[in-house]
Amino acid sequence: MPYFDVASAAPLHPVARQALQAALDEGWADPARLYREGRRARLLLDAAREAAAEAVGCRPDELVFTPSGTHAVHAGVEGALAGRRRVGTHLVVSAVEHSSVLHSAAAVGARGGEFTEVPVDRVGAVDPDVFERALRADTALAALQSANHEVGTVQPVPEVAARCRAAGVPLLVDAAQSLPWGPAPEGWSLLTASAHKWGGPAGVGLLAVRKGVRFAPQGPGGERESGRSPGFENIPAIVAAAASLRAVRAEAAAESERLRVLVDRIRRRVARLVPDVEVVGDPVRRLPHLVTFSCLYVDGEVLLHELDRAGFSVSSGSSCTSSTLTASHVLKAMGVLSEGNVRVSLPVGTTAEEVNRFLEVLPGAVGGVRERLGVAPDPVSVTGAESLVVDALGLRCPQPVIELANAIGGVAVGGTVTVLSDDEVARLDIPAWCGMRGQEYVGEAPAPGGAGVAYTVRRRA
């Protein structure tokens, strides 16, 4: 069964498995102790730190291991803000950061600080000039991911880092998605990553802080990991994480070239094989193994189940697969279609035959979901009412858009359809539908009676 979701978690790399098993026998003792077993554990920990630091591009004494990538982000943000508290409490982040960064930003706001989210363009990239304008005299820290976890877009980190450096603001880079594929981007002040993204064991994160960056660890301290990550180190997992990072980086160049060809095939053929699909993310400046697309009139959760039954494990940023019923903050910030979203992230070793099989299965899976949801054919009416009101209150994605698609043929060209919806996702998906179907999005207004929002579309085709 092809597993196409390594952006969430990669299978344990064979090198990681071997290193883990060996370290379980040799690295169980306390590395702070001076007896034989402790010295042996210390040697393993030091060797792992040196290997990880080499992959990151920093000094070993600048890098500590944490219990997870999320822990590394939280510790990095809090420590950097505390270290620069005399400057201010303002934090700058991109609107498409990983949730761990956005949660840290929300915590800053909750205790009286301020944070600014820098918008992105339609492919998910920040503009370095816009990012620079968000920096203020009281900005203590900025954060920008190296590459996006949902759509694969690579961010202009070196350009943003240069502007942060000129402003005297340290830059935290979340490199969780890109680190397995090559060197960390230039210019970072703090860097975080997570081992389960490259085939290491879960429960190991990296936090690197450049010498000269003011940093004050927060929370109860400890004697281990420079006081930045208290608690007994999981040496077997750390050894396995470092060994697998070195291994995947050794094969990254060849695999990157090979997987990029397969992803390009998916990007091209999905749009031809499946009607009403939007492929999102930067087509050029992107991770080599990841592609995301959204399908009109499709319930994302149902589609993922269909693909799972067909033997393919993929993920989604669609609100239809979330218990919160809110669209992915990444897709929302990009202003692209969110319903029926599918993220494919190929693991090392994926074959052309597996990708071809996925492309054979996908059209039928999408078509079957649309048929069950009652999607009508394209509108053919050229005469009809001047306006229609569709009550989609209480319906969740993708139903409001399906109701709109089914109703648009009932008005004459130039007429309008107003959709009443209390689903927040409609604010994103109805304009996206208009762009894909050649219709005019007029705008939104409060619905009569205050229940939901009225979205108005003018028929142009």
Residue pairs with C-beta under 8 A, 6 or more apart in sequence:
1 311
1 312
1 313
2 311
2 312
2 313
2 350
2 354
2 357
2 358
3 11
3 313
3 347
4 312
4 313
4 314
4 344
4 345
4 346
4 347
4 350
4 358
5 313
5 314
5 315
5 343
5 345
6 197
6 289
6 345
6 346
6 347
7 149
7 150
7 177
7 197
7 290
7 315
7 343
7 345
8 315
8 345
9 196
9 197
9 202
10 180
10 196
10 197
10 198
10 199
10 347
11 199
11 347
12 20
12 199
12 200
12 201
12 244
13 198
13 199
13 200
13 244
13 247
13 248
15 243
15 244
15 246
15 247
16 199
16 200
16 201
16 240
16 241
16 243
16 244
16 247
17 240
18 243
19 239
19 240
19 242
19 243
19 244
20 201
20 236
20 237
20 239
20 240
22 239
23 44
23 235
23 236
23 239
23 240
24 236
26 40
26 41
26 44
27 40
27 41
27 44
27 45
27 235
27 236
27 239
28 37
28 41
28 235
28 236
29 35
29 37
29 38
29 40
29 41
30 38
30 41
30 232
31 38
31 41
31 42
31 44
31 45
31 233
31 235
32 38
32 42
32 223
32 224
33 39
41 235
44 235
44 239
45 233
45 235
45 238
45 239
46 60
47 239
47 242
48 65
48 235
48 238
48 239
48 241
48 242
48 243
49 60
49 63
49 65
49 242
50 60
51 242
51 243
51 245
51 246
52 63
52 65
52 206
52 241
52 242
52 245
53 59
53 60
53 62
53 63
53 208
54 246
55 179
55 242
55 245
55 246
55 249
56 63
56 175
56 179
56 184
56 191
56 193
56 206
56 208
57 183
57 184
58 191
58 208
58 210
59 211
61 226
62 208
62 209
62 210
62 211
63 206
63 207
63 208
64 206
64 207
64 208
64 225
64 226
64 228
64 229
65 204
65 205
65 206
65 207
65 225
65 229
65 233
65 238
65 241
66 72
66 75
66 204
66 205
66 206
66 207
66 225
66 228
66 229
67 203
67 204
67 205
67 229
67 231
67 234
68 194
68 202
68 203
68 204
68 205
69 100
69 174
69 176
69 192
69 193
69 194
69 195
69 196
69 197
69 205
69 206
70 100
70 194
70 205
71 205
71 229
72 192
72 193
72 194
72 205
72 206
72 207
72 229
73 98
73 100
73 101
73 104
73 172
73 174
73 192
74 100
74 103
74 104
75 207
75 217
75 218
75 228
75 229
76 172
76 190
76 192
76 207
76 209
77 91
77 101
77 104
77 105
77 108
77 141
77 143
77 172
78 104
78 218
78 219
79 209
79 215
79 216
79 217
79 218
79 228
80 140
80 141
80 170
80 172
80 189
80 190
80 209
80 213
80 214
80 215
81 89
81 91
81 108
81 113
81 140
81 141
82 215
82 216
82 217
82 218
83 213
83 214
83 215
83 216
84 140
84 141
84 170
84 214
85 140
85 216
87 138
87 139
87 140
88 136
88 137
88 138
88 139
88 140
89 108
89 112
89 113
89 114
89 138
89 140
90 113
90 114
90 115
90 116
90 136
90 138
90 139
90 140
91 104
91 105
91 108
91 113
91 114
91 115
91 116
91 139
91 140
91 141
91 142
91 143
92 115
92 116
92 118
92 131
92 134
92 135
92 139
92 141
92 142
92 143
92 169
93 101
93 102
93 105
93 115
93 116
93 117
93 118
93 142
93 143
93 144
94 117
94 118
94 120
94 126
94 131
94 143
94 144
94 145
94 155
95 117
95 118
95 119
95 120
95 329
95 333
96 120
96 124
96 145
96 148
96 150
96 153
96 329
96 330
96 333
96 334
97 105
97 143
97 144
97 145
97 174
98 145
98 149
98 174
98 176
99 329
100 174
101 143
101 145
101 172
101 174
102 329
105 115
105 117
105 143
106 115
108 114
108 115
109 115
116 134
117 333
118 126
118 130
118 131
118 134
119 126
119 130
119 333
120 126
120 333
120 334
121 127
121 334
122 334
122 335
122 336
123 151
123 153
123 280
123 281
123 282
123 283
123 334
124 148
124 151
124 153
124 280
124 281
124 282
124 330
124 333
124 334
125 153
125 154
125 155
125 156
125 282
125 285
126 144
126 155
126 156
126 160
128 156
128 159
128 160
128 163
131 142
131 144
131 160
131 163
132 160
132 163
132 167
134 142
135 142
135 163
135 164
135 167
135 169
139 167
139 169
140 169
141 169
141 170
141 171
141 172
142 160
142 164
142 169
142 170
142 171
142 172
143 171
143 172
143 173
143 174
144 155
144 157
144 160
144 171
144 172
144 173
144 174
145 155
145 173
145 174
145 175
145 176
145 177
146 154
146 155
146 157
146 173
146 174
146 175
146 177
146 178
146 179
146 184
146 185
147 153
147 154
147 155
147 177
147 178
147 286
147 287
148 155
148 177
148 281
148 330
149 176
149 177
149 330
150 292
150 317
150 328
150 330
150 331
150 343
151 280
151 281
151 282
151 286
151 290
151 292
151 330
151 331
151 334
151 343
152 177
152 281
152 282
152 286
152 287
152 289
152 290
152 291
152 292
152 345
153 281
153 282
153 285
153 286
154 178
154 282
154 285
154 286
154 287
157 171
157 173
157 185
157 186
157 187
157 188
158 185
158 186
158 187
160 171
160 187
161 171
161 173
161 185
161 186
161 187
161 188
162 187
164 170
164 171
164 187
164 189
165 171
165 187
170 189
170 190
170 210
170 213
170 214
171 187
171 188
171 189
171 190
172 188
172 189
172 190
172 191
172 192
173 184
173 185
173 188
173 190
173 191
173 192
174 191
174 192
174 193
175 184
175 185
175 188
175 191
175 192
175 193
176 192
176 193
176 194
176 197
177 197
177 287
177 290
178 184
178 185
178 287
179 193
179 197
179 198
179 245
180 197
180 198
180 199
180 245
180 248
180 249
180 252
181 252
181 256
181 287
181 288
181 289
182 249
182 252
182 256
184 191
188 208
188 210
189 209
189 210
189 213
190 207
190 208
190 209
190 210
190 213
190 215
191 206
191 207
191 208
192 205
192 206
192 207
192 208
193 205
193 206
194 204
194 205
194 206
195 201
195 202
195 203
195 204
195 205
195 206
195 237
195 240
195 241
195 244
195 245
196 202
196 203
196 204
198 244
198 245
198 248
199 244
199 247
199 248
199 348
200 237
200 240
200 241
200 242
200 244
200 245
201 237
201 240
201 241
203 234
203 237
204 234
204 237
204 238
204 240
204 241
207 228
207 229
209 215
209 228
215 228
217 226
217 227
217 228
219 230
220 230
221 227
221 230
222 229
222 230
222 231
223 230
224 230
224 231
224 232
224 233
225 233
248 348
251 348
255 288
255 289
255 348
255 349
256 288
256 289
257 288
259 288
259 289
259 346
259 348
259 350
260 288
260 289
262 346
262 350
262 352
262 355
263 288
263 289
263 290
263 291
263 344
263 346
265 352
265 355
265 359
266 291
266 344
266 355
266 358
266 359
267 279
267 283
267 291
267 293
269 359
270 277
270 279
270 291
270 293
270 359
270 362
271 277
271 279
271 293
273 359
273 362
273 363
274 295
274 362
274 363
274 366
276 295
276 296
276 297
276 436
276 437
277 293
277 294
277 295
277 296
277 366
278 293
278 294
278 296
278 336
278 337
278 432
278 436
279 291
279 292
279 293
280 292
280 293
280 294
280 331
280 334
280 336
280 337
281 290
281 291
281 292
287 345
289 345
289 346
289 347
289 350
290 343
290 344
290 345
290 346
291 343
291 344
292 317
292 341
292 342
292 343
292 344
293 341
293 342
294 318
294 331
294 336
294 337
294 338
294 339
294 340
294 341
294 342
294 432
295 303
295 339
295 340
295 341
295 342
295 366
296 337
296 339
296 340
296 398
296 401
296 405
296 433
296 436
297 339
297 340
297 370
297 373
297 375
297 398
297 401
297 402
297 405
298 339
298 340
298 366
298 369
298 370
298 373
298 398
299 320
299 339
299 340
299 369
299 373
299 397
299 398
300 316
300 318
300 319
300 320
300 321
300 339
300 340
300 341
300 342
300 397
301 316
301 318
301 320
301 321
302 320
302 369
302 372
303 316
303 340
303 342
303 365
303 366
303 369
304 314
304 315
304 316
304 321
304 342
306 365
306 368
306 369
307 313
307 314
307 342
307 361
307 362
307 365
310 361
310 365
311 361
312 358
312 361
314 342
314 343
314 344
315 342
315 343
315 345
316 341
316 342
316 343
317 327
317 328
317 330
317 331
317 338
317 341
317 343
318 327
318 328
318 338
318 339
318 340
318 341
318 397
319 325
319 326
319 327
319 328
319 338
319 339
319 396
319 397
319 425
320 339
320 340
320 396
320 397
320 398
325 396
325 397
325 423
325 424
325 425
326 424
326 425
327 338
327 397
327 424
327 425
327 428
327 429
328 338
328 341
331 337
331 338
331 341
331 428
332 338
332 428
335 428
335 431
335 432
336 428
336 432
337 428
337 429
337 432
337 433
337 436
338 397
338 425
338 428
338 429
338 432
339 397
339 398
339 401
339 425
339 429
340 366
340 369
340 398
344 358
346 355
373 398
373 399
373 402
374 402
374 406
375 402
375 405
375 406
376 405
376 406
376 409
378 409
379 405
379 408
379 409
379 410
379 459
380 409
381 409
381 410
381 411
381 412
382 412
382 413
383 412
384 409
384 410
384 411
384 412
384 415
385 410
385 411
385 412
385 415
386 411
386 412
386 415
386 416
387 411
387 415
387 416
387 417
387 418
388 407
388 410
388 411
388 415
388 416
388 417
388 418
389 417
389 418
389 420
390 403
390 404
390 407
390 417
390 418
390 419
390 420
391 420
392 399
392 400
392 403
392 404
392 419
392 420
392 421
392 423
392 426
393 420
393 421
393 422
393 447
393 451
393 452
394 422
395 403
395 421
395 423
396 423
396 425
397 423
397 425
397 426
397 429
398 429
400 419
400 421
400 423
400 425
400 426
400 429
400 430
401 426
401 429
401 430
401 433
403 419
404 417
404 419
404 430
404 433
404 455
404 457
405 433
405 437
407 417
407 419
408 417
408 437
408 439
408 457
408 459
410 417
411 417
411 459
412 459
413 459
413 460
413 461
414 458
414 459
414 460
415 458
415 459
416 442
416 456
416 457
416 458
416 459
417 456
417 457
417 459
418 454
418 455
418 456
418 457
419 426
419 430
419 454
419 455
419 456
419 457
420 447
420 448
420 451
420 452
420 453
420 454
421 430
421 452
421 453
421 455
422 447
422 451
422 452
422 453
426 453
426 455
427 444
427 453
427 455
430 441
430 455
430 457
431 441
433 439
434 440
434 441
434 457
435 441
437 461
438 460
438 461
439 457
439 458
439 459
439 460
439 461
440 457
440 458
440 459
440 460
441 455
441 456
441 457
442 456
442 457
442 458
443 455
443 456
444 453
444 454
444 455
444 456
445 453
445 454
445 456
446 453
446 454
447 453
447 454
448 454
